[in-house]
Amino acid sequence: AMEKSYMSMFLLLVAISCAVAKDVGKKETKETKETKPKLPQTLSRGWGDQLIWTQTYEEALFRAKHSNKPLMIIHHLDDCPHSQALKKVFAEHKDIQKLAEKFILLNLVYETTDKNLSPDGQYVPRILFIDPSLTVRADITGRYSNRLYAYEPSDISLLFSNMQKALKLLKTEL
């Protein structure tokens, strides 16, 4: 009986985040189709149109280092319902949107070659924090042990407190 409940728990965890599509060809056509007028809007991809988003991982690292702000990276996919659901609550959460102004922000619909950004796999959605010394904060995680950086819409208050934690660490460590 013990094994059975463990198994169903595992299946539940697998179900809450999307498998990552390795089909790059398909992705490119999707992105070229997206012609939205305003540049900031495009970069936000709906995660917060009033916020300033960086365009590339390299730019984000550079800005984090030189502005002494932590970097928050959101990995997601347009056709992933879990990503869409998290994006909606993230964008509508007033306190998160306000707090996000203190971060360098990047959201990605593709994986980078940097293995530090997928410490426990390339699942989406996942959110990582990187401090200005360019260290991925493995100590700022969500609630799922098999997908440490996954968040569900119901985890939005945990994400908010993790953002506060990332800013607090900055003050105490640097």
Order of alpha helices (4+ residues) and beta strands (2+ residues): alpha-alpha-alpha-alpha-beta-alpha-alpha-beta-beta-alpha
